[in-house]
Amino acid sequence: MNAIMTNFDIESTEARQTRNWEGLSEIDHAIRDDRLMEYRIKKSWADPWGRKLTIIGVTVILAVFLFLAGASFGLW
């Protein structure tokens, strides 16, 4: 019976136990502390493209709001 069984099952179980997910430990800690949104914002702000898109998005939303506020007061 042992001749048919491969070491694949045994080795994969041992590899899963010894594997350390260092890259995901920060996300795991954020989930435990219930601050996942803060983690996402910090990671997005650290990314140059994410920062540019955030600034452009906020600027467009603010410009539309200011335009509508000015139009409602009869400024243009």
N, C-alpha and C positions, 0 to 999 in steps of 0.2 A: 504494500500500500504506500509506503514511503517512497518507493521508486517512481511512482507516478506523480507524486506531489513535488512541485518545484519550490525553490527557495524564494520565489518572488513574493509570496504572501508573508513569509516570515521577515524578509528584508524590508518590505514596505512598511510593516508594522513598526519595526525598530527605527526606521528612518523618520516616521511620523512622530515618534516619541522624542527623538533627539533634535528635531528641527526647531530652531529658534526663530520666530518671526519678528526680527528686530525692526524691520521697516513698518510693520503694522502695529507695533507696541504703542506708538503715540496715538494712533486712532483708537486703539482699544482703551487707553487711559482716558481719552476724551469722551468716549461713550460712557465709561464708568462714572465720570464726573458730570455727565449730562451737559457737556459743553461742545457738542459736535458742530453746532452752527458757528461758534467762535473759531473752531479749528479750520472750518472751510473758508471763512472770511480771511483768516491769517494766511492760509496757503494761497488763496486767490490773490491777495494783495502782494505776496512775495513774488508772484509770477509777473514778469513785465507786461505780457499781453493781457493778463487778467486785470492788472492795475489800469492799463489804458482803456480797456473796455468799460470798466467800472466808472472811470472819470467821464468818458464820453456819454455813457448811459445816464448818469446823474445830471450832467450838463444839459442833455436833450430834455429830460423830464423837467428840470428847473426852467429851461427856456420856454417850454410849452405852458407851464404853469404861469410864468410871468406874463407871457403874451395874453393868455386868457384873462388874467387878473387886470391887466391894462385895458383890454377890450371891454371888460365889464364896467370899468370906471370911466370909459369914454376917452381914453388917452389917444387912441387911434382908431 
